[in-house]
Structures are given as structure tokens and as C-alpha cells.
Amino acid sequence: VYSTLHENNDQFGSLWELKIHHSGKLFVCDRNILNPGIRIFDTLENNMPLNNGSPIDVGLPPVDITFIE
């Protein structure tokens, strides 16, 4: 099954970094200057976007993801 995680069709940003957590969640840095943040997808549920598909605001456009457990 193929599913598009996120498609950026404009000129306002880029996907910077992807990391998958051991829980099966995929974390994506979205550097869109109009709506930057971290997007999260559940890879165990057909790449379903979490947070209603909206990026989680982290203050500035994200460049890296690190998991601290």
C-alpha cells in the first residue's frame, strides 16, 4: 500500500529531516515559512497523519529531530 505522507506544492518551504521512532511514528521537519513545525505520521496505521494533519508549532522552522527517552 502506497500513501503520500505530505506534498508541498508551493515555493514556501521544504521537508528537512525525517526520523522514525520505535513506536512506529514518523516525525518530519516541515520548514514551510507560512506554517512550519513537526508533522507526525503513524506508519502502523497506513501513514495516518496525527494532530489533524497540521504541523506542531515549535517556535521556529525545525531543522533536526532528536528523541530523548
Secondary structure, DSSP 8 states (H G I E B T S, - for coil): ---------SSS--EEEEEE-TTSEEEEEE--TTS-EEEEEEGGGTTEESGGG--B--SS---------
